[in-house]
Amino acid sequence: MVVQQRQRRRGSGSGAAALVAVGVVAATVSGCSGPADASPGVDAAAAAAAVREAPDALARAGTSKARTSMEMATGGTRVTIRGEGAYDFARWQGRLKVVLPKDAAGTSGHRPITELLAPGALYMKNRGAGVPADKWVRVDTTALADGNLVTGGATDPAAAAELLRGARRVSYVGEEELAGVPVTHFRGVTDLARAAREASPQVRGALAAAAKGFAQDAVPFDVYLDREGRLRKVRHQFSFTNQGRTVAVASTTLLYGFGVPVVVQLPPHRDIYAGKVRA
């Protein structure tokens, strides 16, 4: 990928939500690496510009398949929540199937959760916690302290990309290959407040909530862009406060299969659960 300056193109708290958040993320991951020094011959300003423009490249691509993982650790045991699906970056909608980790006995204690992602909203089916199997839970992501960057067990792919709008201290790491695709690896730190200000309107409210709710405003990242400037992989390391303690979570989003058909049908109001969600 040739790193160069390009003109940016842009398109034009409920109690139930809090209860949904409890229990999905409640562990700690240690260790966050900061950005390395820029490699000789690579202009830092151009590197930062390439990273910040990644969301625009995704909008031009339209759609992609997506894989997500969220790594946590508790009591010395590492736990990973995985998701797989697809996202439409033009319509700001996506669908993921999120698989929770097995218990200590090696058995799965929960059916995969189907998640529908839309501007300002997260819909979950098979949520459990007293929700009927045929009902969806709707969460207002602008009312979540983390803006749904970690609550659902998977970071919204659009939000993961839009976080890069706040990239600073960006350094060029090198040219690599990811699943057979040549990519350029950058490392840096995202400023959450700046990302919220610069984000597209569809995710601005959620990122603004995250900027207020996270323990640290700076989010270290590693990002891999292809020759078209499209985001192929990004790993964010978040830190936030949950019930008085600091929680660290590493979230990875992998995008591939650009241009695939993506159909997301949001549930009608009658299928959305209006009762109490247990913690």
C-alpha positions in Angstrom: 0.0 0.0 0.0 1.3 3.4 -0.9 0.9 5.8 2.0 -0.1 9.2 0.7 -2.2 12.3 1.6 -5.7 12.1 0.1 -8.8 14.3 0.5 -11.3 12.9 3.0 -14.8 12.2 1.7 -17.6 11.9 4.1 -21.3 11.2 3.9 -23.6 13.4 5.2 -30.1 5.0 29.3 -32.4 2.7 30.0 -32.4 0.3 33.0 -32.9 -2.7 30.7 -29.9 -1.7 28.7 -27.7 -1.6 31.8 -28.9 -5.0 32.8 -28.1 -6.4 29.3 -24.5 -5.1 29.7 -23.9 -6.9 33.0 -22.4 -10.3 32.7 -21.3 -10.2 29.0 -18.0 -8.4 29.9 -16.6 -8.9 33.4 -13.0 -9.9 33.2 -9.6 -8.4 32.8 -6.9 -8.6 30.1 -3.5 -7.3 31.1 -0.9 -5.5 28.9 -1.3 -2.9 26.2 1.5 -2.0 23.9 1.9 1.6 22.8 2.9 2.8 19.3 6.4 2.2 18.1 8.6 4.8 16.6 7.9 5.5 13.0 10.1 3.7 10.5 12.7 5.7 8.6 11.4 7.2 5.4 7.7 7.0 6.3 5.9 10.3 6.9 4.0 10.2 10.2 1.4 12.7 8.9 0.7 10.6 5.8 0.5 7.4 7.9 -2.1 9.0 10.2 -4.1 10.3 7.2 -4.2 6.8 5.7 -5.5 5.3 8.9 -8.1 8.1 9.5 -9.5 7.6 5.9 -10.0 3.8 6.4 -13.8 4.3 7.2 -14.3 6.2 3.9 -12.6 3.3 2.0 -15.1 0.9 3.6 -18.0 3.1 2.6 -16.8 2.9 -1.0 -16.5 -0.9 -0.8 -20.1 -1.1 0.4 -20.2 -4.5 2.2 -18.0 -7.2 3.6 -18.0 -10.4 5.7 -16.7 -9.9 9.2 -15.2 -12.0 12.0 -14.8 -10.6 15.5 -13.1 -11.8 18.7 -13.1 -10.3 22.2 -10.3 -11.5 24.5 -10.6 -11.4 28.3 -9.0 -13.1 31.2 -10.2 -13.9 34.7 -8.4 -15.9 37.5 -5.5 -16.6 35.2 -7.9 -18.1 32.5 -8.1 -16.5 29.1 -11.6 -16.3 27.6 -12.5 -15.4 24.0 -15.9 -14.5 22.6 -16.1 -14.9 18.8 -18.5 -13.6 16.2 -19.1 -14.0 12.5 -21.3 -12.4 10.0 -21.5 -9.5 7.5 -21.8 -5.7 7.4 -23.2 -3.1 5.0 -21.2 0.0 5.4 -23.5 2.0 3.1 -26.6 1.2 5.1 -24.9 1.0 8.5 -26.4 -2.3 9.3 -24.9 -5.7 10.1 -25.6 -9.2 11.4 -23.4 -11.3 13.7 -23.7 -14.6 15.3 -21.8 -14.4 18.6 -20.6 -17.6 20.3 -19.9 -17.5 24.0 -17.0 -19.5 25.5 -17.5 -23.0 27.0 -17.6 -23.4 30.7 -14.8 -25.1 32.8 -16.3 -28.5 32.0 -15.9 -27.9 28.3 -19.7 -27.6 27.6 -21.5 -24.7 26.1 -23.8 -23.0 28.5 -25.5 -20.7 26.0 -26.8 -20.9 22.5 -25.2 -18.5 20.0 -26.5 -15.0 20.2 -27.8 -13.4 17.0 -27.0 -9.7 16.9 -28.3 -7.1 14.5 -26.4 -3.8 14.4 -28.0 -0.5 13.3 -27.3 3.2 14.0 -27.8 3.8 17.7 -29.2 0.3 18.4 -28.2 -3.3 19.1 -30.7 -6.1 18.8 -30.0 -9.5 20.4 -31.8 -12.8 20.1 -31.1 -15.8 22.3 -29.9 -13.4 24.9 -31.1 -15.6 27.8 -31.5 -13.9 31.2 -35.3 -14.5 31.2 -35.9 -13.3 27.7 -38.2 -15.6 25.7 -36.4 -17.5 22.9 -38.6 -16.0 20.2 -38.1 -12.4 21.4 -35.4 -9.8 20.7 -33.8 -7.4 23.1 -33.2 -3.9 21.8 -30.4 -1.8 23.4 -29.9 1.9 22.9 -26.2 2.0 22.3 -26.0 5.7 22.9 -27.1 5.0 26.5 -24.4 2.4 27.2 -21.3 3.6 29.1 -19.1 1.9 26.5 -21.2 2.8 23.4 -21.4 -1.0 22.6 -17.7 -1.2 21.9 -17.6 -4.2 24.2 -21.1 -4.8 25.7 -22.4 -7.2 23.1 -19.3 -9.3 23.1 -18.4 -8.0 19.7 -17.4 -4.5 18.5 -19.7 -3.1 15.8 -17.5 -3.2 12.6 -18.5 0.3 11.6 -17.7 1.6 15.1 -14.3 -0.2 15.0 -13.5 1.6 11.8 -14.9 5.0 12.9 -12.7 4.9 16.0 -9.7 5.4 13.6 -11.0 8.9 12.9 -9.3 9.8 16.2 -6.0 8.2 15.4 -2.8 9.9 16.6 0.8 9.0 17.2 0.5 6.7 14.2 3.6 4.7 13.1 4.3 2.5 10.2 5.2 -1.0 11.2 5.7 -2.7 7.8 4.3 -4.5 4.8 2.8 -7.9 5.6 0.4 -10.5 4.2 -3.0 -11.3 5.8 -4.9 -14.3 4.5 -3.0 -14.0 1.2 -3.7 -10.3 0.9 -0.8 -7.7 1.0 -1.5 -5.2 3.8 0.2 -2.3 5.5 0.5 -2.5 9.3 0.2 0.7 11.3 0.2 1.1 15.1 -1.1 4.0 17.1 -3.5 5.4 19.7 -7.1 6.6 19.1 -8.4 9.6 21.0 -11.9 8.6 21.9 -13.2 12.2 22.3 -11.7 13.2 18.9 -13.1 10.0 17.3 -16.6 10.9 18.6 -16.3 14.4 17.2 -15.0 13.3 13.8 -17.2 10.2 13.4 -20.0 9.8 10.9 -23.4 10.9 12.3 -24.7 7.3 12.5 -22.2 6.3 15.2 -21.3 9.6 16.7 -23.8 9.2 19.7 -22.4 5.8 20.6 -18.8 6.9 20.5 -19.6 10.0 22.5 -21.0 7.7 25.2 -17.9 5.6 25.1 -15.7 8.7 25.4 -17.4 9.5 28.7 -17.6 6.0 30.0 -14.2 4.5 29.4 -11.5 4.8 32.1 -8.9 6.0 29.6 -9.5 8.2 26.6 -6.5 6.7 24.7 -7.2 3.4 23.0 -4.1 1.6 21.5 -4.6 -0.1 18.2 -2.9 -2.1 15.5 -4.5 -1.8 12.0 -3.9 -3.5 8.7 -5.0 -1.7 5.5 -5.0 -3.2 1.9 -3.8 -1.5 -1.2 -7.3 0.2 -1.6 -7.0 1.6 1.9 -9.7 -0.7 3.2 -9.6 -1.9 6.7 -8.7 -5.6 6.8 -8.0 -6.1 10.5 -7.9 -3.9 13.5 -7.2 -4.7 17.1 -8.2 -2.2 19.9 -7.3 -2.5 23.5 -10.0 -0.9 25.7 -10.0 0.0 29.3 -13.1 1.0 31.2 -14.6 0.9 34.7 -17.2 -1.7 35.7 -18.6 -1.8 39.2 -15.6 0.2 40.6 -12.9 -1.8 38.9 -10.9 -1.3 35.8 -11.5 -3.8 33.0 -9.2 -4.2 30.0 -10.5 -6.0 26.8 -8.8 -6.7 23.5 -11.2 -6.5 20.6 -10.3 -7.7 17.1 -12.3 -7.1 13.9 -11.4 -8.9 10.6 -13.0 -7.9 7.3 -12.9 -9.8 4.1 -15.1 -10.8 1.1 -15.9 -7.3 0.1 -19.0 -6.8 -2.1 -20.9 -9.8 -0.8 -24.8 -9.4 -0.6 -25.8 -8.4 2.9 -29.5 -8.4 4.0 -30.4 -7.2 7.5 -34.1 -7.1 8.5 -34.7 -5.4 11.8 -37.3 -7.1 14.0 -40.8 -5.5 14.2 -41.9 -3.9 17.4 -44.1 -6.8 18.4 -41.1 -9.1 18.5 -39.1 -6.9 20.9 -39.1 -8.0 24.5 -40.5 -5.3 26.9 -40.0 -7.1 30.2 -37.2 -7.2 32.7 -33.8 -8.6 31.7 -32.0 -10.4 34.5 -28.4 -9.7 35.1 
